[in-house]
Every structure is written in structure tokens, then in C-alpha cells.
Amino acid sequence: MTLPKHAQIVVIGGGIIGCSTAYHLARDHKADVILLEQGKITSGSTWHAAAGFHVLNSDPNIAGLQGYTVKLYRDIEAESGQSCGMHMPGGYSIATSPERWEWLQTETAIYETLGIGARLATPEEIVERCPIVAPQGLLGGLFDPHEGAVDPHGTTHAFAISARRRGADVILRNRVLAITPLPSGEWRLDTEQGPVTAEHVVNAGGLWARRVGRMVGLDLPITPMSHHYLVTDDIPALMALDYEMPCVTDLEGFTYLQPEKKGVILGVYERDPRHWQVDGAPWDYGMDLLPEDIDRISPELAIGFERFPCLQEVGIKRWVNGAFTFTPDGNPLVGPVPGLRNFWVACGCMAGFSQGGAIGLVLANWMTQGDPGADIFGMDVARYGAFASNDRYLRETTGQFYRRRFVMAYPNEELPAGRPLKTTPAYDLQSAAGARFGVVWGMENPQYYAAGEPDFIDPPSVRRAACHRFVAEEVRATREAAGLLDAGVYARYEVSGPGAAAWLDHLLSSRLPEVGRARLAPMLAPSGQLMGDLSVTRLATDLFWLVGSYYLQEWPLRWFRDHLPAAGVQLANLSESHLAVSLSGPRSRDILAALTKEPVDSSRLPFLGTAELDLGAVRARVLRMSLTGELGYEITVPALQQRTLWSTLLEAGIPLGMRPIGMRAQDSLRLEKGYGVWSLEFAPSYTPAMSGLDRFIDWTKPDFIGRAAALAERERNPPQRLVLLAVDSADADVLGREPVFAAGRRVGFVTSGTYGHHVALSLALAYVDTAVLEAGAHGLEVAILGQPRPATWLREVPYDPQGRKLRG
Ligand SMILES: Cc1cc2nc3c(=O)[nH]c(=O)nc-3n(C[C@H](O)[C@H](O)[C@H](O)COP(=O)(O)OP(=O)(O)OC[C@H]3O[C@@H](n4cnc5c(N)ncnc54)[C@H](O)[C@@H]3O)c2cc1C
């Protein structure tokens, strides 16, 4: 077919992701789409994938989307008439260590929250259903009924055939050579068959996606890595079965096993992985395999051959060593690229057969409706900044992800790859004081201070960690005197200009503060879903600071820029140029007073008031606000002065009982006040009425984004509400996403939790069915480490419910 001159949308890439995207655009939105493929359909990673799929994912939103992908296979097969070769015998993830077994029990409870239907299985069941599994050391497993595999060729063609039937043009053997923005706002694509213009471009270039990105000056944080699997001859034990054996993932053994006719596929995630062509596959790379490197993967193969002893006897039909792309966290990059008009990505996908259908669905929604239709932050291209594309950073983080693909992640574990990258100026002072750091968007941030114990190591644990005692001390100091937190993990945006107030008034659902005051300001999507839980401070009539989460920077910025008027408003990102610390606790005012000659009493600095103060040698912007529930201040300075500010505050505060504190203490303190935070309690999956953020909405405002939807919601009772629970638990706390039960029925789920050191309660924030709450919330239980524990709804937060300390 000849190349049209113009299309509304050009999708680059005929792998599983590009074909699914073109299909959904054509099916759901009747879009005018051209798919351009340099070779044949499936020419990239897709043709040689093992093409296994599963629904389980630690991100519930992604798990939901994987469920959609799996369900779609039957539909697309029926629609296209092309077999997907789907088989879904289910799969066991097996545990061979006590920690893993405990972890699987937690996971099973969490999957119950998602309604996936996963369940625990005994060793006897696993060996009976999978007779090639050696029982040695087997403690149990997690059974996912939605695990299986497809034929990658048939499945991708099924999408391509259906897309074509619904009007998409699928053009093969036509490489895109260059992409140029036109003054009209459209894109010009130069291809081997000539030029084509398009309003929107989707980079679904898979193995080549990094190179395609560079055509528009974009450096994507993705890299191909090589991956091996072997395919065996028929195995007598499987030939004797009258059912298909389920898949088996040996989590301690680094291998996965899939039935393949009457033989098996055994894939390996080795501990010594290899990157391949970090910049993307060369243009002349065809449908080739990489040479096998069996020596390198032999340690993991040996474990696999012990777990599945029949592999020692059976012939190996085929080795596959191919490449597919990874991002630092293993999730794909999807969505509109910040700063590039109508340029979209759908790449970096390492699990195309679990996620491909859903990526096509959400991207098509997003391109045509302006909203992906689900909370997909975990896949959003805007979750990374430029730092993540650095070659060394990318190698280290993707390598870490690959080698830990099946390795258990403990909640108190901080992984080392790509660190330290960004350190605040006070980093050395914090290190010297015993800080143990976590990392947020590349920035080192103290989690707690192992004060006085330089050799302390926190052993990985799913129960209360050994660092608990340090956190307890930090909480005590904050409640009794003061705590000093490095608040570098906040993002800060400056909005100024004659149109600033009118623009923010439209963007934010709250009333704008007076000059010198701050306010909490939920931001909504037109659908009424939450888009942000910012604080807004008015520094002058036409000058505002918005503060949100540091890791989320690119995400709101994209939203702001999409809504920015042509003139009259300037937007600047101050997140790296300015740094904040939080000082809170009953002595915090005394500490400030010792450092400035200005008055700092409530008349000068009331709750949510702001002032510029000289604190010792630094001039700082001080805002009276805290997340600990204490009298407290956020103190912001140009980044280069943060070290001086830190040491100045330490000098004044230590004699008054102040301690430096980390994020773990802040979590404990915020939970005692029942405060939620973005991505846990507040996210696009939730609404103002569900989350309680509706109390910050100014209902008298005639116009703001999401107003109509929020008003409509106000008329109804939301199905669930965010509440604080105290859980009866002796040595473990919730980790997040655990189900909440009432009379044995699932009625909600936990969003976050920890131990409240001051109130001596294990606390959890949870969304719980409104009907259950209205009926008194009797007999609540929360599963901790898979075991239901009694829980009580705290109608009043356990610490200072009247907020006297905060406002005092
Ligand atoms: C050995 C191996 C085992 C795997 N096992 C599994 C598994 O069990 N389960 C699973 O879910 N996934 C598995 N995968 C990963 C899976 O293959 C990928 O997630 C998936 O194929 C990614 O699809 P894609 O469409 O993003 O990329 P690709 O398949 O790489 O497709 C990109 C397409 O874009 C085209 N293209 C690129 N640049 C241009 C250009 N400039 N102009 C025109 N066309 C262009 C390419 O020719 C190619 O066809 C495996 C992969 C390998 C290699």
C-alpha cells in the first residue's frame, strides 16, 4: 500500500506495543492512524519472546491493566480470526525460604485486595500439579490462575489485522529516518517511502526506541539487555499428563518455567546480566539472535536443573538469547513526553505480553480524550527526569533491576544502584551524624539516624526493623522538643506575572491565600479525580510558590504547561535551586527566636503564615506548616545555603533537645495525625470526597478544573472513605495495600501504615466501604503478613485531635 501524505496519528513500530496502540486507536476512537514498520510485524523483541503473561504486579494499577491485557486475547482472537495460541494453565511462584514464604502470604492477601483470585498453595499441591518440580526445600507457593503464554507472532498479527480492518494503515518495510517539528505544530516524518505529516507521533520503536527518541532530541531512560531461555524436547512426565502443567517461577532460583507443548521453556534472570547496545539496536539489526552465553548463566541454570531434575535428561531443542528493553524500575515508558508537543511514547516494555494490550488502551484514551482512564503513574514517562538517562546510571539501575527480578525486596531495604547521585549540601553533616539514606528521584534523603552506632546495619525484615529504636528516639524528640528534617524531597514551582492569580484560581480547587499566607490546594482533573495535593503560598499579589513531591516533578509540570495561557503567567521549577528543611516540635519557635531578631510569635508568623527571616547568616523563607502535627516551620533557602542553614539550626536546636530526624520518623508522626500523602492516600484513583480533601475545596468559586464533577460527587456518598485504623499487632506493621475485612468480607484496603511511636499504636490509613463505616465499622480486621489482625477505626486521630499544638 502507498504511504498517505498525512495522518492524524503515526505509530512507529510494528511490535506488540505499536500494534496494540494502533488497534485501540482505531477500535475505540476511530482515529486516522498509520503504523509504520521498518521490517515485518514482530521484527524487534516481539518475534522471539517467550510470550508468557501474568496478572500479578506489585503496583495494583498495573495489575489491573495486566488483567485487561490477558482478557483481551480471547476477544482479539475472535475479532481477527487469527489464533493467539493462548494457553492459561495458571502459575505457581514458589518459596524455598521462610522469609519468602512469609512474604508470599503477605502478597496473597494484597492480591485479595485486587480481587485477582490468587491463593496460597501447599508443597504437596505444587508437586502434584507440576510433577517435574523437585520437592526439596519447598515451603509453598502463590497460585495465579491468570498465568500462561501466547504465540507472539499470532498475537501481534491479530492486533495488526484488526487494526487494519478498523481502518488503520499498516505499512511495512518502511523505516522512519527523521522526525521534524513543523511551524504548524504538526510533525513531519521522513521515511524510506517518502514524507508524511502527522498531528501526533507515537514512538513504539521497542529495541530502537532510544534511537527514535533521539530524532526529536529526546534521550529516553531505556536500554536493551540480553535474556536467555531454552526450549526442551518433549518430557515423558508431561506427556503422561491429561492436563497442561501450570507455569512455575522459582523465586529463589532465578528461573521461570512455562509449558511448551509437551516440553518446557526455562528462562533465566541471571545475577551477572549483560547490557546489549545501550543506545538501542543498530539500524541494520535484523531478526537475529545473539550468541548464547551459557557459561555466564550456568550458576542459575544449575539451580534450575536441580529444581526441575528432568532437565538433566531431556534434550534441548533450542536456545534463545535475545534482547529487550528495560527502564530503571522495570516498568514501561508511556504517555506524552513533557516539553514535546504531541509526541508520545510507548516503549521500554519488558513484559509486552502482560502489558501490551493495556498500554494500547491507556495510550489511545490519553491521546484522544486527554486522560488515560486509569492511574498509570507507574508507567508514565513523566516519572523520570533527565538524570535517569545518564549511561552509567542507566546501566547500574537496569542491571540491578534485572538481577533482582525475582529477588525479594524488603520494605526496609535501600538498594545501591546509581547512588549517590544527588546529595544536598548538608549530606556530609547528616552522614557524620549517622544518617542512613534512602533515595528519592536520585536524591539522597535521610531515613533515620543511627546515632552513636556507626556500625549499625539494619537487617532486611518484613517485621518491625532493627532501626525501630532510632526512629522511636526521633519521634520522642520531636514531640517533646524539636526534630529537624531534610525536606529536600519537596518540589517547588514559582508562578508569577499579572495572570498568575487568575490562572491558579482556575487550576486549583481551593481559594487562593492572601499575601503572606499559605493554603492546602487540591488540584483536580476534569473528571473530578485528584491531580495533586499541593500547598500554595502567596508571596506577593502576583507571586506564588506551589509545593508538591520532589519525585513527581515532571508530572505536574506537564499538567501546568498544558494549561498555561499564552501570556501573562511565568512558571519556574525551583526544585533543584531551592531546598527546604522542616523544623517542628514544641521548642521550634524558641529555636527560631534564638536565631533572628525578628519576632516569630503567632501575630507575626501565624499558622500557615510566611515571612522572610534572617536566621543566623542565611536569609530564609519561613512558612509555618508541619506534617508532624506540631508547631513547625518549613524553611527554604537557595540550595547553596542549605548546609549553613542546617548547621545553624543544629547549633541553636541541640541545646534545646532538638534532633535531626529522618523520613521514617516523619511517617510515624504524620500517621499519628492521620495525614495522607500523594501517591499513597492521594492519587488519580481517588476523589476529593473519598480522600477527605474536599474540605479544602472552595465551593463558592464559580470556576475551577473539575468543579462540575466534584459538585456531582458531593451530592452522592462516595463508595469508600479514607480512615485511620489502629491495628492490633505485636511486631509487624502494615506495608500498604493489605485488605481490610469486616465479618470476613473484604471491605477496603490499606494505603500506608507504620508504628505510631508516641501513641504506641500500629497505625494504618485505609479506604473502607462507606456503608461499613456508617454501620459502625464493627469487627474490622487487617491482614498483616497475611494474618488477619483486629483493627479499630479511630474516629479521632490519636494525637492532638483538636490541632492545638499545630496552631498554638
Ligand atoms: C528472549 C526474550 C524473551 C522474552 N520473554 C517474554 C515473556 O515471556 N513475556 C513477555 O511479556 N515479554 C517477553 N519478552 C519481552 C517482549 O518481547 C517485549 O516486551 C515486547 O516484544 C516489546 O514489544 P515492542 O513492540 O515494544 O518492541 P519491539 O518488538 O522491539 O518492536 C519495535 C518495532 O519497531 C520497529 N521500528 C523501530 N524503529 C523504527 C523506525 N525508525 N521505523 C519503523 N519501524 C521501526 C522495529 O522494527 C520493531 O518491529 C521477551 C523478549 C525476549 C527477547
The ligand as an SDF file (V2000), in Angstrom:
LIG
                    3D

 53 58  0  0  0  0  0  0  0  0999 V2000
   14.3150  -13.7590   24.8190 C   0  0  0  0  0  0  0  0  0  0  0  0
   13.1190  -12.9490   25.1580 C   0  0  0  0  0  0  0  0  0  0  0  0
   12.1410  -13.4680   25.9930 C   0  0  0  0  0  0  0  0  0  0  0  0
   11.0320  -12.7070   26.3420 C   0  0  0  0  0  0  0  0  0  0  0  0
   10.0410  -13.2480   27.1010 N   0  0  0  0  0  0  0  0  0  0  0  0
    8.9320  -12.5330   27.3860 C   0  0  0  0  0  0  0  0  0  0  0  0
    7.8530  -13.1020   28.0930 C   0  0  0  0  0  0  0  0  0  0  0  0
    7.8700  -14.2720   28.4490 O   0  0  0  0  0  0  0  0  0  0  0  0
    6.7750  -12.3220   28.3550 N   0  0  0  0  0  0  0  0  0  0  0  0
    6.7010  -11.0190   27.9620 C   0  0  0  0  0  0  0  0  0  0  0  0
    5.7070  -10.3570   28.2270 O   0  0  0  0  0  0  0  0  0  0  0  0
    7.7180  -10.4620   27.2830 N   0  0  0  0  0  0  0  0  0  0  0  0
    8.8160  -11.1750   26.9870 C   0  0  0  0  0  0  0  0  0  0  0  0
    9.8350  -10.6110   26.2760 N   0  0  0  0  0  0  0  0  0  0  0  0
    9.7900   -9.1620   26.0560 C   0  0  0  0  0  0  0  0  0  0  0  0
    8.9010   -8.7940   24.8950 C   0  0  0  0  0  0  0  0  0  0  0  0
    9.4360   -9.3560   23.7480 O   0  0  0  0  0  0  0  0  0  0  0  0
    8.8170   -7.2920   24.7950 C   0  0  0  0  0  0  0  0  0  0  0  0
    8.2290   -6.7750   25.9680 O   0  0  0  0  0  0  0  0  0  0  0  0
    7.9820   -6.8340   23.6040 C   0  0  0  0  0  0  0  0  0  0  0  0
    8.2540   -7.5590   22.4740 O   0  0  0  0  0  0  0  0  0  0  0  0
    8.2220   -5.3640   23.3440 C   0  0  0  0  0  0  0  0  0  0  0  0
    7.4900   -5.0190   22.2050 O   0  0  0  0  0  0  0  0  0  0  0  0
    7.6710   -3.6360   21.4750 P   0  0  0  0  0  0  0  0  0  0  0  0
    6.5860   -3.5180   20.4940 O   0  0  0  0  0  0  0  0  0  0  0  0
    7.7990   -2.5580   22.4860 O   0  0  0  0  0  0  0  0  0  0  0  0
    9.1030   -3.6900   20.8140 O   0  0  0  0  0  0  0  0  0  0  0  0
    9.6900   -4.4460   19.5380 P   0  0  0  0  0  0  0  0  0  0  0  0
    9.1770   -5.8190   19.4570 O   0  0  0  0  0  0  0  0  0  0  0  0
   11.1550   -4.2630   19.5860 O   0  0  0  0  0  0  0  0  0  0  0  0
    9.0600   -3.6740   18.3280 O   0  0  0  0  0  0  0  0  0  0  0  0
    9.5200   -2.4160   17.8830 C   0  0  0  0  0  0  0  0  0  0  0  0
    9.2680   -2.3380   16.4010 C   0  0  0  0  0  0  0  0  0  0  0  0
    9.5530   -1.0140   15.9700 O   0  0  0  0  0  0  0  0  0  0  0  0
   10.1370   -1.1000   14.6810 C   0  0  0  0  0  0  0  0  0  0  0  0
   10.9070    0.1320   14.4730 N   0  0  0  0  0  0  0  0  0  0  0  0
   11.8800    0.6230   15.2710 C   0  0  0  0  0  0  0  0  0  0  0  0
   12.3560    1.7740   14.7610 N   0  0  0  0  0  0  0  0  0  0  0  0
   11.6720    2.0210   13.6160 C   0  0  0  0  0  0  0  0  0  0  0  0
   11.7350    3.0490   12.6590 C   0  0  0  0  0  0  0  0  0  0  0  0
   12.6050    4.0620   12.7620 N   0  0  0  0  0  0  0  0  0  0  0  0
   10.8740    2.9930   11.6200 N   0  0  0  0  0  0  0  0  0  0  0  0
    9.9860    1.9790   11.5030 C   0  0  0  0  0  0  0  0  0  0  0  0
    9.9190    0.9640   12.3810 N   0  0  0  0  0  0  0  0  0  0  0  0
   10.7520    0.9790   13.4300 C   0  0  0  0  0  0  0  0  0  0  0  0
   11.0250   -2.3490   14.7780 C   0  0  0  0  0  0  0  0  0  0  0  0
   11.3350   -2.8840   13.5340 O   0  0  0  0  0  0  0  0  0  0  0  0
   10.1670   -3.2770   15.6130 C   0  0  0  0  0  0  0  0  0  0  0  0
    9.3750   -4.1500   14.8530 O   0  0  0  0  0  0  0  0  0  0  0  0
   10.9270  -11.3750   25.8680 C   0  0  0  0  0  0  0  0  0  0  0  0
   11.8790  -10.8780   24.9860 C   0  0  0  0  0  0  0  0  0  0  0  0
   12.9580  -11.6490   24.6320 C   0  0  0  0  0  0  0  0  0  0  0  0
   13.9470  -11.0850   23.6690 C   0  0  0  0  0  0  0  0  0  0  0  0
  1  2  1  0
  2  3  1  0
  2 52  2  0
  3  4  2  0
  4  5  1  0
  4 50  1  0
  5  6  2  0
  6  7  1  0
  6 13  1  0
  7  8  2  0
  7  9  1  0
  9 10  1  0
 10 11  2  0
 10 12  1  0
 12 13  2  0
 13 14  1  0
 14 15  1  0
 14 50  1  0
 15 16  1  0
 16 17  1  0
 16 18  1  0
 18 19  1  0
 18 20  1  0
 20 21  1  0
 20 22  1  0
 22 23  1  0
 23 24  1  0
 24 25  2  0
 24 26  1  0
 24 27  1  0
 27 28  1  0
 28 29  2  0
 28 30  1  0
 28 31  1  0
 31 32  1  0
 32 33  1  0
 33 34  1  0
 33 48  1  0
 34 35  1  0
 35 36  1  0
 35 46  1  0
 36 37  1  0
 36 45  1  0
 37 38  2  0
 38 39  1  0
 39 40  1  0
 39 45  2  0
 40 41  1  0
 40 42  2  0
 42 43  1  0
 43 44  2  0
 44 45  1  0
 46 47  1  0
 46 48  1  0
 48 49  1  0
 50 51  2  0
 51 52  1  0
 52 53  1  0
M  END
$$$$
